[in-house]
Amino acid sequence: MRLLLDINIILDVIFQRPGESASSELIASCSQQNQAWLAWHSVATLAYLIERQHNAMAARTAIAELLTWAQVATTGHADALQALKLPMSDLEDALQVSSALACQANYVITRNVSDFLASPVPALTPEKYLQQQARR
């Protein structure tokens, strides 16, 4: 499966937030049975947040590690315009969806499923996705 991971899934693991266990389990599956994808803007935001919490070297190290198992969706001007047209109130979420469309993701994996109700790409929490896969 191709999975676009919303930034909040990565943040669960990096900052050991509630939900970290399921997010870690999902990420572990990404080099075996799933392909992980990230929106370009998520990489920049993650670097910024990690640098604020730690330092620039920690941010670069974390991003380098992230890019060993996740791909960055190739997006551009047309994808940003597409995001503006999506019937979603949060532009950042619409950019995630536009990235999911660009990489042909099967699902957006997010903590905020309710923000993705209008998404043409179905959204699931890590827990729901893992439960769904366990039934197969």
N, C-alpha and C positions, 0 to 999 in steps of 0.2 A: 504494500500500500504506500501511496505517496501522501505524506502528512505535512501540512503547513503548521508549524508550531508557533502559536502566538507567543509573544515575548513573555507573558506571565508564566508560561510553563518553564521557561529557562530560569526566570527569576525565582520560582519556587525552589529550584535546586541550588542555585548560586547562594541565595540568602537563607536557605533552610526554612522556608515559610511553610505554613500549613498546606498540605497537599504534596509536600516534597517526595514522599514515598512513592505515590502513583506516578508523579512526573519523572522520577528517577527510573522507575521500572519501564515506563514508556520509552524514555531515551535509550535505555539499555537495549531495547528491541530495534532501535533504529539502524544498527549496523548489521542486523541479522535478517529479519523479515520485513522491515519497513524502511522507507526512504524518508529522511527528515529534510524539510525545507524551511528556510527562514526568509522573511521579508528583509530587503536591503536595509530599510530604516530600523529594523530591530537590532541589527548588528551595531549600528551607530549608537542607538539608545543604550544598549547593553554596555558598550565600552564606556560611555559617559557615566552610567550608574555605578559600574564597578570601580572606575577611577575615583569617583567621589567617595566611595566607601573605603577604598584601599589606596591604590596609586596607579600611575600610568603603566608601569611594568606588569602589575597584576591584571590590568584590563587587557593588555596585549596578549598575555599568556592565556587568559581565559578565552579570548576570541580565537586564538590559534587552536586551542583544544577543541572548541566548539566546531570549528571548520574542518576538523578531522572526521566528523561523523554527520555533519549537516551541510547541505548545499544552500546557496543563496539564490533565490528565484531571480531570474533575469527580467528586469522590468525597466520601463522608461516613461517617456512623456505620455504616450497613449494610455499606459496603465494608470498613471496618475489621473488623467482625464476620466478614465473609466470609473475609478474610485469615486470621483466627484458625482457621478451619475447614479451610483448605487443608492437604493432607498434605505440608507443607514444614517442614523443621526450622528454617530461618532466617526469622523474622517479617518482617524488612526485605524479603527476596525475595518473600514472600507478599504484602506490601503493594504491591510492584511489579506482581505478577500481578493483584491486585485492581484496580489502576489500569488495567492492560491490558484487563481485561474491561470496565471502565467506559467506556473510549473505543473499545471494539470493535476493538482492535489485531489485526492479522494475525499479528504476531510480537513477541516481546520480544527486543531486541538487547542482548546482554550479553557480558561477558568470562567469566562463570561459568556456562556452559551446564549443567554437571553439577549445579548447585544448583537448576535449573529442570526437572529430569526429571519431576516430578509436576505440572508446570504444565499447566492446560488450554489455555494459549496457547503454541504452540511457541516455543522459544528458539533463537536462532542467534547466532554471533559476527558481528562486522561483516564479517570476511573471508568467511565462509561465505555470508552474505546477498549480498554483492557478487558472489561467484562464481555463485550461483544466478541472480541477475538478468542477469549477462553471458551466460548460456546461453539466455536468452529471446529 
